[in-house]
Amino acid sequence: WGKIRALSRRTPQAMSSNTVYVNNLNEKVKIEELKKALAHVFSQFGKILEIQASKALKKRGQAWVIFDDTKSASKAIDELQGFNFYHKPMRVAFSRKKSDVISKRDGTFVERPKKPQRRKKNKKRKPETKEMKSNGKVKNQKQAPPAPTSAPPTISRGSTMSFPPRPTAAPNRILFVENLPTDYKEGYLETLFMKSPGYKEVRVVPGRNVAFIEFQNDYLAGLAMNQNESATIGQNKLHISYAKQ
C-alpha cells in the first residue's frame, strides 16, 4: 500500500500544472533581460500568459513561466530539462502552487491578506565630539565631496555580460559553422544541434568545410551558438557565428 501511494504521488497527472517552476538560473543576469530570454525559449512550446521573476534575495535564480494549458507546460519540461542557459543547466518542474493568473481565470482566486508593514526606526544621530569642533565642523552641515583626481574609469563593451554572443554579423536565425573536418559525415551537426530549442535544419556546403544551421528565430539561434561554443567534431573545434546576410 505504501508503494502504491508513493507511485501515485509521482504520476504526471497528479503534479501537472500550467506553471513551470525554473531554477538554477544565472543570478548575474538582469531581471528584464532574463524574462525576455525565457520568453524566447519557452514560447516555442505554447502560449505564455505570464513570466514571473524577482530580484528579491529569496527569489534570485528562480522564475515561473505560466502557460495557457498544461500540455504546453509538460512539453517544455520534457524538452528543457538541463538546457544550458546563460552557462548554467536549467532545472524545470511543475510548480506546486497555482498561479494567480490561472486562479482568476477559473474563479478560484482568493485575495491574500496583506503583510503588515514594518515601521522604520529613526536612526539616532551621533553626538558631536570635541574633535569635530576642533576641526571646524559644524553640526548638521554637509560638506561637499572631494573633487576627483582623475577621470572616471571607462567600461568597455566587452566587459559587460551579453547574451547571446554578438559577433561581427548582425544576429539572425541562421548560424554559420566553419572548420568542419574534410571527412565530415552527414548527421554529425544534426545530432549536435537538434537538442537545441527552435532547431529547423542543417545545410552543408560541399567541398568548403562549412555549413548553415537554421533556427526559428535569432534569439534561439544565439542560445544554440552559446550552448555549443566549445563543440568539436573529431579533432576540429567548430567556429560558430551568425551568418552574414
C-alpha positions as CSV (number, residue, x, y, z in Angstrom):
1,W,0.0,0.0,0.0
2,G,2.9,2.3,0.8
3,K,4.4,1.7,-2.6
4,I,1.1,2.4,-4.3
5,R,0.8,5.7,-2.5
6,A,4.4,6.7,-3.4
7,L,3.9,5.9,-7.0
8,S,0.6,7.8,-7.2
9,R,2.4,11.0,-6.0
10,R,4.8,10.7,-8.9
11,T,2.3,10.4,-11.6
12,P,2.3,13.4,-14.1
13,Q,-1.5,13.7,-13.7
14,A,-1.2,14.5,-10.0
15,M,1.6,17.1,-10.5
16,S,0.6,18.7,-13.8
17,S,0.1,22.4,-13.8
18,N,0.0,25.4,-16.2
19,T,3.0,26.8,-14.4
20,V,6.6,25.7,-14.9
21,Y,9.0,26.4,-12.0
22,V,12.5,27.2,-13.2
23,N,15.6,27.4,-11.0
24,N,19.4,27.3,-11.1
25,L,19.3,30.4,-13.2
26,N,22.3,32.8,-13.5
27,E,21.8,35.4,-10.8
28,K,24.0,37.9,-12.6
29,V,21.5,38.4,-15.4
30,K,19.2,41.5,-15.1
31,I,15.6,40.6,-14.5
32,E,14.2,42.2,-17.7
33,E,16.8,40.5,-19.8
34,L,16.2,37.2,-18.1
35,K,12.4,37.4,-18.7
36,K,12.9,38.3,-22.3
37,A,15.3,35.3,-22.8
38,L,12.9,32.9,-21.0
39,A,10.1,34.1,-23.3
40,H,12.1,33.3,-26.4
41,V,13.0,29.9,-25.2
42,F,9.6,28.8,-23.7
43,S,7.3,30.4,-26.3
44,Q,8.0,27.7,-28.8
45,F,6.1,25.2,-26.7
46,G,2.8,27.2,-26.4
47,K,1.1,30.4,-25.4
48,I,2.6,32.1,-22.4
49,L,0.4,34.1,-20.1
50,E,3.0,35.5,-17.8
51,I,6.6,35.1,-16.6
52,Q,7.4,35.9,-13.0
53,A,10.9,36.7,-11.8
54,S,12.2,38.9,-9.0
55,K,15.5,40.4,-7.8
56,A,14.5,39.8,-4.2
57,L,17.1,37.8,-2.3
58,K,14.8,34.7,-1.6
59,K,13.7,34.6,-5.3
60,R,17.0,35.0,-7.1
61,G,17.9,32.4,-9.6
62,Q,14.3,31.4,-10.0
63,A,11.4,32.1,-12.3
64,W,7.8,30.9,-13.0
65,V,6.5,30.5,-16.6
66,I,2.7,30.3,-16.8
67,F,1.3,28.7,-19.9
68,D,-2.2,28.8,-21.2
69,D,-2.5,25.0,-20.9
70,T,-0.9,22.1,-19.0
71,K,0.1,20.3,-22.2
72,S,2.5,23.1,-23.2
73,A,4.0,23.2,-19.7
74,S,4.6,19.5,-19.8
75,K,6.3,19.6,-23.2
76,A,8.5,22.5,-22.1
77,I,9.6,20.4,-19.0
78,D,10.4,17.4,-21.2
79,E,12.5,19.4,-23.7
80,L,14.3,21.9,-21.5
81,Q,15.4,19.8,-18.5
82,G,19.2,20.5,-18.2
83,F,19.2,23.1,-21.0
84,N,22.4,25.2,-20.9
85,F,21.0,28.7,-20.2
86,Y,23.5,31.5,-19.6
87,H,26.2,29.0,-18.9
88,K,24.1,27.1,-16.3
89,P,22.0,23.9,-16.7
90,M,18.3,24.9,-16.3
91,R,16.2,22.9,-13.8
92,V,12.5,22.8,-14.6
93,A,9.5,21.2,-12.9
94,F,5.7,21.8,-12.4
95,S,5.0,24.5,-9.9
96,R,3.4,23.3,-6.6
97,K,1.2,26.3,-6.4
98,K,-1.4,27.5,-8.8
99,S,-0.6,31.0,-10.2
100,D,-3.0,33.9,-9.7
101,V,-3.5,34.3,-13.4
102,I,-4.9,30.8,-13.6
103,S,-6.9,31.1,-10.4
104,K,-8.6,34.3,-11.6
105,R,-9.4,32.6,-14.9
106,D,-11.1,29.5,-13.3
107,G,-12.7,31.5,-10.5
108,T,-10.8,30.1,-7.6
109,F,-8.7,33.2,-6.8
110,V,-8.7,34.3,-3.1
111,E,-7.2,37.6,-2.1
112,R,-4.2,37.1,0.1
113,P,-4.0,39.1,3.4
114,K,-1.6,41.9,3.2
115,K,1.5,41.7,5.3
116,P,1.8,44.4,8.0
117,Q,4.4,47.0,7.1
118,R,7.3,47.3,9.5
119,R,7.9,50.7,10.9
120,K,11.2,52.2,10.1
121,K,13.3,53.0,13.2
122,N,14.7,56.5,13.3
123,K,18.4,56.4,13.4
124,K,19.9,58.4,16.2
125,R,22.5,61.0,15.2
126,K,25.9,60.6,16.7
127,P,26.7,63.3,19.3
128,E,29.2,65.9,18.3
129,T,32.6,65.2,19.6
130,K,35.4,67.6,20.7
131,E,37.5,66.6,17.7
132,M,34.7,67.6,15.3
133,K,34.5,71.0,17.0
134,S,38.3,71.5,16.9
135,N,38.4,70.6,13.2
136,G,35.9,73.4,12.5
137,K,33.0,71.1,11.6
138,V,29.6,72.5,12.4
139,K,26.7,70.2,13.4
140,N,24.2,69.4,10.6
141,Q,26.4,71.0,7.9
142,K,27.1,68.8,4.9
143,Q,30.5,69.1,3.3
144,A,30.9,68.8,-0.5
145,P,32.7,65.6,-1.7
146,P,36.3,65.9,-2.7
147,A,37.0,66.7,-6.4
148,P,38.1,63.7,-8.4
149,T,41.8,63.5,-9.0
150,S,41.4,61.7,-12.3
151,A,38.8,61.0,-15.0
152,P,36.3,58.2,-14.1
153,P,37.2,54.8,-15.5
154,T,35.6,53.8,-18.8
155,I,33.7,50.5,-19.2
156,S,34.4,48.7,-22.4
157,R,31.6,46.9,-24.1
158,G,33.4,43.6,-23.8
159,S,33.4,43.8,-20.0
160,T,29.6,43.7,-19.7
161,M,27.7,40.4,-19.9
162,S,25.8,40.0,-23.2
163,F,23.7,37.0,-24.2
164,P,23.5,35.7,-26.9
165,P,27.1,36.5,-28.1
166,R,27.3,39.3,-30.6
167,P,29.9,38.6,-33.3
168,T,30.5,40.7,-36.4
169,A,27.4,39.7,-38.3
170,A,24.0,41.0,-37.1
171,P,22.0,38.5,-35.1
172,N,19.7,36.4,-37.2
173,R,18.1,32.9,-37.2
174,I,20.9,31.3,-39.3
175,L,24.3,30.2,-37.8
176,F,27.4,29.8,-39.9
177,V,29.7,26.9,-38.9
178,E,33.3,26.7,-40.1
179,N,36.2,24.2,-39.7
180,L,34.3,21.0,-40.4
181,P,36.7,18.0,-40.9
182,T,37.4,17.1,-44.5
183,D,36.0,13.7,-43.9
184,Y,32.8,15.1,-42.4
185,K,29.9,12.6,-42.4
186,E,26.3,13.6,-42.7
187,G,24.4,13.6,-39.5
188,Y,27.1,14.9,-37.1
189,L,25.8,18.5,-37.0
190,E,22.1,17.3,-36.8
191,T,22.9,15.3,-33.7
192,L,24.8,18.2,-32.1
193,F,22.2,20.9,-32.7
194,M,18.8,19.1,-32.8
195,K,18.8,19.2,-29.0
196,S,18.7,23.0,-29.0
197,P,15.2,24.6,-28.9
198,G,14.0,26.0,-32.2
199,Y,16.3,23.9,-34.4
200,K,15.0,23.6,-38.0
201,E,17.7,22.2,-40.4
202,V,21.4,21.9,-41.4
203,R,22.7,22.8,-44.9
204,V,26.3,21.6,-45.5
205,V,28.2,23.3,-48.4
206,P,30.1,20.5,-50.2
207,G,33.9,21.0,-50.6
208,R,34.1,24.1,-48.4
209,N,34.0,22.5,-44.9
210,V,31.3,24.9,-43.8
211,A,27.6,24.6,-43.0
212,F,24.5,26.8,-42.3
213,I,22.1,25.9,-39.4
214,E,18.6,27.4,-39.3
215,F,16.5,28.1,-36.2
216,Q,13.1,29.5,-35.6
217,N,14.3,33.0,-34.6
218,D,17.6,34.9,-34.0
219,Y,17.4,34.5,-30.2
220,L,17.2,30.7,-30.2
221,A,20.0,30.7,-32.8
222,G,22.1,32.7,-30.3
223,L,21.2,30.3,-27.5
224,A,22.4,27.4,-29.6
225,M,25.6,29.1,-30.5
226,N,26.3,29.8,-26.9
227,Q,25.5,26.3,-25.9
228,N,27.9,24.8,-28.5
229,E,30.7,27.3,-28.3
230,S,33.2,24.6,-27.4
231,A,31.8,21.9,-29.7
232,T,34.2,19.7,-31.7
233,I,33.9,17.1,-34.4
234,G,36.8,14.7,-34.2
235,Q,39.9,16.9,-33.6
236,N,38.3,20.0,-35.2
237,K,37.0,22.8,-32.9
238,L,34.0,24.3,-34.7
239,H,33.9,28.1,-35.3
240,I,30.2,29.2,-34.9
241,S,28.9,32.7,-35.7
242,Y,25.8,34.4,-37.1
243,A,25.6,34.0,-40.9
244,K,26.1,37.2,-42.9
245,Q,23.0,38.3,-44.8
